[in-house]
Amino acid sequence: MTAAESDNVVPSTSPELCARQCSLNSTIPCRMFQYCPNTQQCRMFQNRALTGYAVSNNTQATCAKYTRK
């Protein structure tokens, strides 16, 4: 997945901080985020169901996805 495939990418040091950034995001209505500890990036998405995007095996193994309730 590249930055262009997400709606917003920001630096983050933890899933908790990423969740807070998602909640406070004024750029997009953040419904889902992906936290990648190896790159310390928080990728935020407007849609909960993401299909058809490419993820490298390395990124897929180290990034966790979270959705809002």
C-alpha positions in Angstrom: 0.0 0.0 0.0 1.3 3.4 -0.8 0.5 6.8 0.8 -1.6 7.7 -2.3 -3.9 4.7 -1.6 -4.9 6.0 1.8 -6.8 9.1 2.5 -4.3 10.6 4.9 -0.9 9.6 6.2 0.7 11.0 9.4 3.6 10.1 11.6 2.6 8.2 14.8 4.4 6.3 17.5 1.6 4.0 18.8 -1.8 2.6 17.8 -3.3 4.7 20.6 -1.9 7.9 19.2 -3.0 6.9 15.7 -6.6 6.3 17.1 -6.5 9.8 18.6 -5.3 11.3 15.4 -8.1 9.5 13.5 -10.7 10.8 15.9 -9.4 14.4 15.7 -8.8 14.4 12.0 -10.5 17.3 10.3 -9.2 16.5 6.8 -11.4 13.4 6.3 -14.1 11.6 8.2 -11.7 8.8 9.5 -13.5 5.5 9.8 -10.5 3.2 9.7 -6.8 3.4 10.3 -3.8 1.3 9.8 -0.8 1.6 12.2 2.6 0.5 10.9 5.2 0.3 13.7 8.1 -0.4 11.4 7.6 3.0 9.6 5.8 4.7 12.5 3.0 5.8 10.2 -0.7 6.1 10.7 -2.8 5.7 7.5 -6.3 6.9 7.8 -9.2 5.9 5.6 -12.8 7.2 5.0 -14.1 3.7 4.2 -14.1 0.7 6.5 -14.1 -1.9 3.7 -11.0 -1.7 1.6 -10.7 -4.1 -1.3 -8.4 -4.3 -4.3 -5.4 -2.6 -2.9 -1.9 -4.0 -3.1 0.1 -4.6 0.1 3.6 -5.9 0.2 4.2 -9.0 2.3 6.6 -7.0 4.6 4.0 -4.2 5.2 1.1 -6.6 5.5 2.9 -8.6 8.3 3.8 -5.5 10.3 0.8 -3.2 10.0 -2.4 -3.5 12.0 -5.9 -2.3 10.9 -8.4 -0.8 13.2 -12.0 0.3 12.5 -14.2 2.7 14.5 -17.3 1.4 16.1 
